[in-house]
């Protein structure tokens, strides 16, 4: 079908070739993170790979996001015209929603070829059965997925550990590190490295250092670790000893903070610094943010879908990601699975169509050329300080103005005087996506509207979101169990129209 490296390479090439310089990091001085959604189309007559004939698929990047910043609570606006969260993963997902709105317009209004086909109920659509979507990120998502062990070892602080370690409660993390390639060898149970690990033989892993990913913060630039494929029957002991007698010395620490109401991090030295599995908010510089970590948001998408509440009005079922691919960086397979899927396994009841989606999680060995670690390696001991790029790039596979570059939540170049004007709105801001949704609605005859939009008169953004009853029911179920402490913005931040 496809490999993790193929997905990574496709995204990197799209970024470097198809996107202009606007919004990209200044060479040798700035770094950024990249995320993307890739459409996978399989031939209708080929369901799965066979030994003789692997399925030939078509791959297309349909959205891209870059960015490392989010705004503080004091900068939030009730008009919906600012991007609260400009981390790459969030920008890529909002860009994907813009793409979905365009595809719905093609199907429902223009009656042209689209990713959607009519559903079984009036006004509803569903994804073509031959299509799926893969999410790519050049780095592990901030928050729980970035709490990764650093282990005592002969020549490097990192080393794969068993799943028991990744699920134990007290653990520490660094500001979302990035991981190297040798980990691939550890994840392959038949590789020489993995075999030596199972035999308890310390093996010197040749890996490259990469930088931490706390999108606004940084952690130790260390060599990588994979917590992937050691045998689970060798548990980590209470004193932090991992399989093969390797001691967990420390962890990559995430800059994301525990939300109020959650158990707090112990902040003890070394591996006991963090608690794992907790909801977290992204760090701010002095001004606390209300943005949940990317690990938390991606876990939510895996239950509610990537389309959001508004688009759910038109869809027969949520649009789930079939896979998440992470670029070369500090990485733990267990931490990724725990953060994105493991925390949601105890949800009791979900409405029809919703579920805890089975998500394939893989890692690529390809490094993003504008990641912190790659830029650091190029500049060696160059003058000046390496800083995260202040701009965020959104790109969607739409015909009109696909590119959107922002800084501090507004289109790049926006002045204080210009804030509040139509020109000072990002194309993926809440108010602009709502405008596209209403434009789609007004282009469709009321007799063809889905039932959820015909039963009552709706006006504000909040009213339209709340009217997506199945979506809201699923979201309520998610908040009852694993995400009870999720930070929700006050209703007046969604009352615009």
N, C-alpha and C positions, 0 to 999 in steps of 0.2 A: 504493500500500500504506500507507505511513506516512512521515512526515518526522522528522528529528532534533528539530526544534522541537516537534512534536506529542508525542514521547516525553518530552522534557524538561518540557513544560508539564504533562503528565499526572502525572509524578512530583512536581513541585513542588506541584501542587494536592492530591495525596493527602497529602503531608507537612503542608501548612498546614491542610487542612480535616479530614482523617480522623484525624490523630494529636493527642492532647491536649498540653498544655504541658509535661508531665513529661519531663524529659531534654533539652528544647530550650534553646538558648543564652539567657542573660540579655540582654534587649534593650540595644543600644548598648554592651555591655561584652564579649560573648563571640561567637565564630563557630564554625561547624562545617562538616563536609563531608557530602554526601548521596550515597547510592548506592541502586540499586533494580534489581529484575528485573521485566520486563514481559512478560506472556503475550500473544502475538499469535495470533489464531485467524482463519484464512482460510476462506471458504466452500469446501466440498469440490468444487464444480463450477467454481471459478475458480482456476486455477493461477497465472496471472500477469497483470500489467496489460496492457491493450491501449490503442491510441490513443483509441478511442471510450469505453472503459469501464474505468476503474481499479478494481482489486480493492478491495472494501470489507472491511476487517478489523475485528475486535473487539480492543480493547486493554484489558488489566487489569493493574494493579500487584499482584504476588503476594508480593513481599517488599521490605522497606526496611531500610536501615542508615544510621546516622550515627555519627560518631566520628573522633577524631584521635590516639588514644593507643595505646600497647602497653606491657606490663609488662616489667620487666627480668628477666634470667635468675634472679636470686636470689629473685624472687617466684613463680616457677613451682612448680606443685604436682603430685605424682604421682597424685593422686586424680581428675584430669580435671575438677575443679569450678571452674576459673578460666578466664576468657578471656585467653589470652596476647596476642592481637592484636585490638584494637578499632578499627582503621581502618574507615571506612565500607564500603569494597568487601568486606572480609572479613566484616563483620557482615551485609551484604546477602546474601552467598553462604551463610552458615550459616543465615540466616533462610529462604532458598530451600530448603535441605536439609530444614528442618522442614516446609515446605509440601509437598515431595515425599513425605516419610514419611506425611503425612496423606492425600495423594492415593493412595498405595499401599494404605493402610488402607481407603479407600473402595472401591478396585477389588478387592483380594484378600480382604478380610474382609466388608465390608458389601454387596458386589456392587452398589454404587451408581455413578452417573455419575462419571467421573473423567477425568483427562488421560491415563490409561494404558489400553491395550487388551492382551489376552493376546498373548504372543509365540508363537513356533513351538515352544519347548521347555517342558517342564513347570516350573511355578513361576516362569517369566520373563515380564516385561511389557515393553512398548515404548510410546513416546510416540505419541499419535494423529498421523497424518500431516498433519493440518491445523494442527498447533500448532508454534510456535517461541517462543524466548525471547530477548529483547533486554536487554542489561545497560546501565544508565545510571549515570554518575558525574558529579557536579557539577564534578569537577576531574580533570586527568590523574593517573593512578596514580603514586604515589611510586616512586622508583628510576629505571630506565633511560628510561622514557617521559617523564620530567620533565626530562631533559637537553636543553634547547631553546636554540637560538642567540639571542643578542641582537646585532643588526647595526647598524653605523654607518649613520645615516640623517639626513636633514635635520632632522626634528622629533621623532624618537623613536628609541630604541635598538633596536627590533625590526623585523624585516622578513623576509618569507618567503625561504627559501633552497632550493636544489635538493636532491634526494635524495642526491647524492654527499656533501654535508656531513654529513647525518644518519648516514651509514654509515661516515664516516672514523673512524680510531681515536682520536686524542686530541681530546677535546672537553670542554667544561665544562658545568656546570649550576648552577641555583640551587635553592634549597630548594623545588623543585616549584612553579613559578609557575602563574598562571592567565592565560588569554589572552583578548583582546577579539574584537570582532566583525568588524572590517574584514578579518580573515583570511578570512572567508567569501568576500569578493570575490577574494582572492588564489587561493583554491582553485578558483574557477570560471574555467576557461580562457577563457571568452568574455566575462568581465567586463572593463570598461575598465581596472581596476587591473592585472589579469593581463596584458592586452595591452601596457600600457605597460612592464611589467616585462620581457616578452619582447623588447621593442624597446630595452631598456636605458635607459629613461627613468625617473629617480627619481620616485616618486609619493608624495605626502604622504598617508599613511593616517590616516583619522580613527578612532581607537580609544580605548577607555576603559581606564584602568589597572585591573589586578586584582592580587590578591595571590598570593604563592607558596603552594604547598600542602604543603610538607613537613609532614606532618600534625602534627608536634610543633615544627617549626622554621619559620623564615620567611626569605624572601629579599627581594630588592629589589622594591618596589612600582613596577612599570614598565608601560609600555604594551606591548601584545601583539605577538606575531609568529606568523605561520603559516609553517611550513617546507614549505608544501604544493606549490604547482603551478608552480614555475618549470621551464623546460625543462631536462632532465637533461644535454643536450649542453653546458651551460655549467658545468663543474665548478668547485668551490672550489679555489683554488690553495693551495700549501703555506704561503704566508704568511697564510692565512685570508681571502682575498678571495672573496666570494660572487659569483654572477652579477650583472650590471649594475654591477660595480665596487664593490659595497657590501662593506665590511669587517666580518667577524665580530669584534665587540669583546669580547664576553663571552658567558656562557651562564647560563641559570637553573640554579642548583646544587641538586641533590637532597641532602637530609640523610642519605639512606641510604648506608651505608658498604660498601665492598667486603668480601666474605667472605674469610676466611683461605683461602689457596690460589689466589686469583684474582690477576691483575695488579692492581696498586694504582693509584689516581689519582696523576697527576703533581703535582697541587696547584699547578701553575704559575699565575701571574697570568693573568687573562683567559680566552680561549676554550680554552686547553689544560689547564684545571683538572682536568677529568674524562676518563676513558676511557669509551667507550660500549660497550654490549652485554654488560656484566658483571653477574654476580649480586651482589645487595646485601642487607644486613640493615637493618632500620629502626633509626633512632637511639634511644638511650635517654638519660635524664638522669642521667649518672654510671654507671648500672648497664646494662651492655651487654645488648641484647635478642638473642633467638634467632629473631626473626620475620623471614622473608624479605620483601623489598619487594613492594608490590602489583603492580608490573610483572611481577616474577618469578612471583608466584602466579597472575596472570591468564594468563600464557604457559603455565603448567602446566595450567590448566583447559582451555586450548584444545587440549590433546593428550589429557588424561585425562578430560575432562568435568567438570561442576560438581557431580556427585552424590556424589563421594567413594568410598572403597573399600567401606564398609558397604552403601550402597544398590546398588552394582554387583552384589551377590549376586542381586538381584531383577530386574535389567535386562538386556535382550538386547543393548543397545548404550548407550554413554555418552550423557549429555544435554549437548549442546554449545550454546553461545550462538550465535545467528545473527548478532548485531551487537553492537557496543559504541558507545555514544553518550556523548560528553563535553560537559559544559556549557561555558558561556562562561568562558574562562580562557586563560593562555598555553598554546599548543598547537602541536605540529608533527605533521603527518600522517606524515612519514617516521619520526620518533622513535617514534610509536605503533606503526606497522607493524613497525619493527625490534624493538621491545621485546616485543610480544605475539605476533608470528608469525614474523618473520624469523630469530630466533635458533634456532628449532626445525626449520629446513628440512633439516638434515643428519641427522636421525634415520634410522638404517638400516633397522630392522625393528620393526614394531608388530603385536600380535596382532589377529585379526579383529575388526572393529568400531571399532577405534581408528585415529586418523589425525591429521595436522596439519590441523585444521579450517579451511576457508576462512571467514574472519571479515570482515564488513563493519565498517569503522571510520569514524564520522562525527562531526562536531562541531555542536553547537547554538549559536545566537546568544543563547540565553536564560541570564541570570545567576541563580544561586541567591541568594535574598534574604538568606540567613544565611551566605553565604560571607564570607570575611575581607574581600575587596575591597568587597562591597556594604555590609557593616556599617561599614567604614572610611569609605566615602563618606557614609553617613548621619550619622555622628557628627562628621564634619569634624574640628575641633580640640577635641573634647569632652574633659572631664577624665578622668584615669585611663588605664590601659593596656588595650589590646585584647588579650584572651587567648583561647586555644582553649577550647571548652566541655569540661568534665571528664567529662561523661556520654556514654554511647553508647546509641542507641535501636535496638532490633530490633523489627520488625513482620512478621508472617507472615499470609498469608490462610488462617488456620485458625479453627475455631469457638470453641475454648477458649483463653482468655488469649493473644490474639494479640500483645500488647505486652510487651516485656521491656526494662527500662531498667537499665543497669549503670554502675558507676564503679569504676575500678581492677580490673576483671575480675569483680566480684561485683555482685549486685543492689543497686541504689542504696539506701543506708540500712543496709547490712550492717555490723555492728560486729565488732571483732576477736574478741570472745567468740562471736559467731554463726558465724564461719567454720568450715566443716566440717559444718554442719547442712544438712538438706534444703532449708531455706528460703534458704540462702545460695548456691544454685546458679542460674546463669543458665539460661534455657530452651533456649539454644543452645550451652551448654557441651558439651564432649565427652561427659561422663558422662550428661547429660540426653538428648542425641541418641542415645546408645547405649541408654539406657533405653527410648526410643521405638522403636528398632529391635527390641529384645528383646520389647517388648510386641506389636509387629506379628508377630514370629515365633511367639510363643506363641499368637496368635489364629488361626494357620493350622495345619491338620493336618499332621503330619510327612510324610504321603504326598504332600503338595502343595508341600513345600519344594523349592527349586532344588537341583540336584545338588551344588553347591559347599558346601551346608550339611548334606548328608546323609552325606558320605563320612567325616567324622570328628567326634568330640565336641569342641566349642569352648567356651571359658569366658571368657577375658579379651577386652577391647577389642582388644588387639594380635593375638590369635589370630584373631578374626573378620576383622580387616583383612587379615592375611596370607593368609587362606583365599580371598580374592577374587583368584584366580590370574591371570586375564587382566589385571586392573587392575594388579597388582603387576609383571607382565611388561612392561606398557607403561611403568610408572614406572621400572623398571630400565633400559629402553632410553633413556629421557629423561635419566637420570642418567649414562649412559655417555658421551653426546656433549655436548650443550650445557650440562647442569646438573650436571656432575661434582662441583662444589664446594658443592652444595646442603647447607645445615645441617640435619641430622636430629637430633631429640631422642633421647636415650638410651632404649632399650626400656623401662626401668623407669617412664618417664612414661606408658606405655600399658598397664600391667599391671593396671589396675583392672577390676572387674566389677560 
